[in-house]
């Protein structure tokens, strides 16, 4: 029986994920999904994952074409640990030789065949951006102005006297709930 390994975040499952997994399963008899741990996802995709590892694993395990879901730090580590016959990545890797170099080496080391699926590329990040644009369109102009352009939570306003001497300055700035300093105005007495 051929063991097929697939690696990824699989956050906010969409039809592209399903097609990718089905195509990978068709290549062999046993499909292992190497699911990236939360802290490793957050390094490459700030603000993610939307769902915790255990929730993403629960969703993947519910598919009849997925035989096993295992935690992973990277695709390369998973290849070296599980030693599959076939390792499958999505179409987004087709034009990225830099990312594929380490994967190709790991596959050679364990004797695995690297296959890139033909299913179309759909992006969870693009889906999240689309949802944010829809939400922003529903907000009033004053609500949009109070949002941080970096991470979108509402802001608190702070006023602080700075400087010393005969002309102290009043600095008015906003800090959102994530701690980003957003807008600053300086007033002189």
C-alpha contacts under 8 A as a table, 3 or more apart, distances in Angstrom:
res1	aa1	res2	aa2	distance
1	X	28	X	6.99
1	X	29	X	5.50
1	X	30	X	7.13
2	X	27	X	8.00
2	X	28	X	4.80
2	X	29	X	5.39
2	X	30	X	6.42
2	X	84	X	7.66
2	X	85	X	5.80
2	X	86	X	7.48
3	X	28	X	6.03
3	X	29	X	6.34
3	X	30	X	4.95
3	X	31	X	6.20
3	X	32	X	7.42
3	X	84	X	5.10
3	X	85	X	5.29
3	X	86	X	6.46
4	X	24	X	6.84
4	X	25	X	6.90
4	X	27	X	7.17
4	X	28	X	5.87
4	X	29	X	7.51
4	X	30	X	6.00
4	X	31	X	4.88
4	X	32	X	6.16
4	X	84	X	5.73
4	X	85	X	6.13
4	X	86	X	4.80
4	X	87	X	5.83
4	X	88	X	7.22
5	X	24	X	7.99
5	X	31	X	5.97
5	X	32	X	4.88
5	X	33	X	5.94
5	X	34	X	6.93
5	X	79	X	7.55
5	X	84	X	6.00
5	X	86	X	6.30
5	X	87	X	4.84
5	X	88	X	6.21
6	X	21	X	7.60
6	X	24	X	7.33
6	X	31	X	7.48
6	X	32	X	6.31
6	X	33	X	4.88
6	X	34	X	5.88
6	X	87	X	6.08
6	X	88	X	5.18
6	X	89	X	6.47
7	X	33	X	5.82
7	X	34	X	4.52
7	X	35	X	5.99
7	X	36	X	7.27
7	X	74	X	7.73
7	X	75	X	5.54
7	X	78	X	7.80
7	X	88	X	7.54
7	X	89	X	7.03
8	X	33	X	7.76
8	X	34	X	6.51
8	X	35	X	5.48
8	X	36	X	5.75
8	X	75	X	7.57
9	X	35	X	5.75
9	X	36	X	5.09
9	X	37	X	7.78
9	X	41	X	6.72
9	X	49	X	7.79
10	X	13	X	5.88
10	X	17	X	7.02
10	X	35	X	7.26
10	X	56	X	6.82
11	X	49	X	6.12
11	X	50	X	6.46
11	X	51	X	6.44
11	X	56	X	6.53
11	X	124	X	7.06
12	X	50	X	7.14
12	X	51	X	7.48
12	X	124	X	6.41
13	X	17	X	6.13
13	X	18	X	7.64
13	X	124	X	7.77
14	X	17	X	5.53
14	X	18	X	6.75
14	X	122	X	7.64
14	X	124	X	7.60
15	X	18	X	5.08
15	X	19	X	6.20
15	X	122	X	7.81
16	X	19	X	5.25
16	X	20	X	6.06
16	X	119	X	6.72
16	X	120	X	6.38
16	X	121	X	6.28
16	X	122	X	5.44
17	X	20	X	5.07
17	X	21	X	6.16
18	X	21	X	5.22
18	X	22	X	6.12
19	X	22	X	5.16
19	X	23	X	6.00
19	X	119	X	6.12
20	X	23	X	5.23
20	X	24	X	6.18
20	X	90	X	6.78
20	X	117	X	6.43
20	X	118	X	7.97
20	X	119	X	5.96
21	X	24	X	5.04
21	X	25	X	6.14
21	X	65	X	7.53
21	X	66	X	7.61
22	X	25	X	5.10
22	X	26	X	6.25
22	X	65	X	6.55
23	X	26	X	5.22
23	X	27	X	6.85
23	X	117	X	6.85
23	X	119	X	7.85
24	X	27	X	5.43
24	X	28	X	7.41
24	X	31	X	7.36
24	X	88	X	6.32
24	X	117	X	7.34
25	X	28	X	5.67
25	X	29	X	6.80
25	X	30	X	6.93
25	X	31	X	5.58
25	X	65	X	6.33
25	X	66	X	7.51
26	X	29	X	7.50
27	X	86	X	7.90
28	X	31	X	7.24
28	X	86	X	7.88
30	X	66	X	7.81
30	X	67	X	6.11
31	X	65	X	7.17
31	X	66	X	5.48
31	X	67	X	5.25
31	X	68	X	6.55
32	X	66	X	6.66
32	X	67	X	5.98
32	X	68	X	4.74
32	X	69	X	5.81
32	X	70	X	7.28
33	X	66	X	7.12
33	X	68	X	6.18
33	X	69	X	4.75
33	X	70	X	6.27
34	X	69	X	6.03
34	X	70	X	5.05
34	X	71	X	5.86
34	X	72	X	5.58
34	X	75	X	7.29
34	X	78	X	6.58
35	X	53	X	7.66
35	X	57	X	7.23
35	X	69	X	6.60
35	X	70	X	5.92
35	X	71	X	5.10
35	X	72	X	5.51
36	X	40	X	6.48
36	X	41	X	6.38
36	X	53	X	7.69
36	X	71	X	6.01
36	X	72	X	4.70
36	X	73	X	5.59
36	X	74	X	6.63
37	X	40	X	5.43
37	X	41	X	6.33
37	X	53	X	6.02
37	X	71	X	6.00
37	X	72	X	5.78
37	X	73	X	5.99
38	X	41	X	5.18
38	X	42	X	6.25
38	X	48	X	7.80
38	X	49	X	6.30
38	X	52	X	6.38
38	X	53	X	5.88
39	X	42	X	5.16
39	X	43	X	6.55
40	X	43	X	5.34
40	X	44	X	7.07
40	X	73	X	6.05
40	X	74	X	7.92
41	X	44	X	5.63
41	X	45	X	5.84
41	X	46	X	7.95
41	X	48	X	6.47
41	X	49	X	6.28
42	X	45	X	5.00
42	X	46	X	5.11
42	X	47	X	6.44
42	X	48	X	5.32
42	X	49	X	6.52
43	X	46	X	6.42
45	X	48	X	5.62
45	X	49	X	7.61
47	X	50	X	7.53
48	X	51	X	7.89
49	X	52	X	6.51
51	X	55	X	6.02
51	X	56	X	6.19
52	X	55	X	5.44
52	X	56	X	6.36
53	X	56	X	5.18
53	X	57	X	6.01
54	X	57	X	5.03
54	X	58	X	6.09
55	X	58	X	5.02
55	X	59	X	6.38
56	X	59	X	5.23
56	X	60	X	6.34
57	X	60	X	5.12
57	X	61	X	6.02
57	X	69	X	6.33
58	X	61	X	5.20
58	X	62	X	6.37
59	X	62	X	5.35
59	X	63	X	7.36
60	X	63	X	5.76
60	X	66	X	6.77
60	X	69	X	7.22
61	X	64	X	7.59
61	X	66	X	6.11
61	X	67	X	7.27
61	X	68	X	6.97
61	X	69	X	6.61
62	X	66	X	7.76
63	X	66	X	5.58
64	X	67	X	7.31
66	X	69	X	7.50
72	X	75	X	7.23
72	X	77	X	7.36
72	X	78	X	6.28
73	X	77	X	6.86
73	X	78	X	7.72
74	X	77	X	5.38
74	X	78	X	6.37
75	X	78	X	5.04
75	X	79	X	6.20
75	X	103	X	7.15
76	X	79	X	5.18
76	X	80	X	6.35
76	X	102	X	6.86
76	X	103	X	5.60
76	X	106	X	5.97
77	X	80	X	5.20
77	X	81	X	6.11
78	X	81	X	5.04
78	X	82	X	5.88
78	X	83	X	7.85
79	X	82	X	5.49
79	X	83	X	5.34
79	X	84	X	6.59
79	X	87	X	7.43
79	X	106	X	6.43
79	X	107	X	6.73
79	X	110	X	7.53
80	X	83	X	5.56
80	X	106	X	6.45
80	X	107	X	7.96
80	X	109	X	7.87
80	X	110	X	6.67
83	X	110	X	5.65
83	X	111	X	7.77
83	X	112	X	7.07
84	X	87	X	6.51
84	X	110	X	7.67
84	X	112	X	5.87
85	X	111	X	6.98
85	X	112	X	4.60
85	X	113	X	6.24
86	X	112	X	5.10
86	X	113	X	4.67
86	X	114	X	5.96
86	X	115	X	7.08
87	X	107	X	7.40
87	X	112	X	6.48
87	X	113	X	6.09
87	X	114	X	4.95
87	X	115	X	6.23
88	X	114	X	5.98
88	X	115	X	4.93
88	X	116	X	5.68
88	X	117	X	6.83
89	X	93	X	6.84
89	X	114	X	7.78
89	X	115	X	6.55
89	X	116	X	4.98
89	X	117	X	6.37
90	X	93	X	6.04
90	X	94	X	7.63
90	X	116	X	5.47
90	X	117	X	5.23
90	X	118	X	7.49
90	X	119	X	7.45
90	X	121	X	7.41
91	X	94	X	5.27
91	X	116	X	6.00
91	X	117	X	5.87
91	X	118	X	6.30
91	X	119	X	6.93
91	X	120	X	6.92
91	X	121	X	6.09
92	X	95	X	6.88
92	X	96	X	7.44
92	X	121	X	6.42
93	X	96	X	5.05
93	X	97	X	7.37
93	X	99	X	7.14
93	X	100	X	6.79
93	X	116	X	7.50
94	X	97	X	7.38
94	X	116	X	6.96
96	X	99	X	5.69
96	X	100	X	6.45
97	X	100	X	4.87
97	X	101	X	6.00
98	X	101	X	5.56
98	X	102	X	7.94
99	X	102	X	6.59
99	X	103	X	7.28
100	X	103	X	5.10
100	X	104	X	5.93
101	X	104	X	5.25
101	X	105	X	6.36
102	X	105	X	5.17
102	X	106	X	6.25
103	X	106	X	5.13
103	X	107	X	6.12
104	X	107	X	5.10
104	X	108	X	6.19
104	X	114	X	6.93
105	X	108	X	5.10
105	X	109	X	6.20
106	X	109	X	5.03
106	X	110	X	6.51
107	X	110	X	5.42
107	X	111	X	5.78
107	X	112	X	4.67
107	X	113	X	6.37
107	X	114	X	6.66
108	X	111	X	5.01
108	X	112	X	6.21
108	X	113	X	7.74
109	X	112	X	7.82
122	X	126	X	7.96
123	X	126	X	5.15
123	X	127	X	6.38
124	X	127	X	4.96
124	X	128	X	6.24
125	X	128	X	5.12
125	X	129	X	6.26
126	X	129	X	5.06
126	X	130	X	6.14
127	X	130	X	5.06
127	X	131	X	6.31
128	X	131	X	5.14
128	X	132	X	6.25
129	X	132	X	5.02
129	X	133	X	6.15
130	X	133	X	5.11
130	X	134	X	6.26
131	X	134	X	5.09
131	X	135	X	6.23
132	X	135	X	5.03
132	X	136	X	6.04
133	X	136	X	5.04
133	X	137	X	6.14
134	X	137	X	5.17
134	X	138	X	6.58
135	X	138	X	5.21
135	X	139	X	6.61
136	X	139	X	5.20
136	X	144	X	6.81
137	X	140	X	7.92
139	X	143	X	5.94
139	X	144	X	6.30
140	X	143	X	5.25
140	X	144	X	6.38
141	X	144	X	5.12
141	X	145	X	6.28
142	X	145	X	5.13
142	X	146	X	6.42
143	X	146	X	5.22
143	X	147	X	6.65
144	X	147	X	5.33
145	X	148	X	7.92
146	X	154	X	6.00
146	X	155	X	6.08
147	X	152	X	5.11
147	X	153	X	5.87
147	X	154	X	5.06
147	X	155	X	6.37
147	X	176	X	7.63
148	X	151	X	5.79
148	X	152	X	4.72
148	X	153	X	6.27
148	X	154	X	6.85
148	X	155	X	7.00
148	X	176	X	6.38
148	X	180	X	7.66
148	X	182	X	6.49
149	X	152	X	5.94
150	X	180	X	7.90
151	X	178	X	7.60
153	X	176	X	6.23
153	X	177	X	6.12
153	X	178	X	7.19
154	X	176	X	5.66
154	X	177	X	6.48
155	X	174	X	6.13
155	X	175	X	5.39
155	X	176	X	3.66
155	X	177	X	5.95
156	X	174	X	5.67
156	X	175	X	5.47
156	X	176	X	5.78
156	X	177	X	7.23
157	X	172	X	7.45
157	X	173	X	6.09
157	X	174	X	4.42
157	X	175	X	6.40
158	X	172	X	5.98
158	X	173	X	5.56
158	X	174	X	5.88
158	X	175	X	7.48
159	X	170	X	6.93
159	X	171	X	5.88
159	X	172	X	4.54
159	X	173	X	6.46
160	X	170	X	5.82
160	X	171	X	5.30
160	X	172	X	6.40
161	X	168	X	6.67
161	X	169	X	5.71
161	X	170	X	4.57
161	X	171	X	6.14
162	X	168	X	6.03
162	X	169	X	5.22
162	X	170	X	6.18
162	X	171	X	6.85
163	X	167	X	7.64
163	X	168	X	5.04
163	X	169	X	5.87
164	X	167	X	6.87
164	X	168	X	5.40
165	X	168	X	6.42
167	X	188	X	6.81
167	X	189	X	6.16
168	X	188	X	6.64
168	X	189	X	6.48
169	X	186	X	6.67
169	X	187	X	5.79
169	X	188	X	4.81
169	X	189	X	6.47
170	X	186	X	5.80
170	X	187	X	5.01
170	X	188	X	6.18
170	X	189	X	7.45
171	X	184	X	6.86
171	X	185	X	5.81
171	X	186	X	4.53
171	X	187	X	6.25
172	X	184	X	5.66
172	X	185	X	5.17
172	X	186	X	6.26
172	X	187	X	7.85
173	X	181	X	7.16
173	X	182	X	7.06
173	X	183	X	5.43
173	X	184	X	4.28
173	X	185	X	6.35
174	X	181	X	5.95
174	X	182	X	5.61
174	X	183	X	5.62
174	X	184	X	6.85
175	X	178	X	7.78
175	X	179	X	5.67
175	X	180	X	5.50
175	X	181	X	4.62
175	X	182	X	6.01
176	X	179	X	5.39
176	X	180	X	5.63
176	X	181	X	6.85
176	X	182	X	7.35
177	X	180	X	7.59
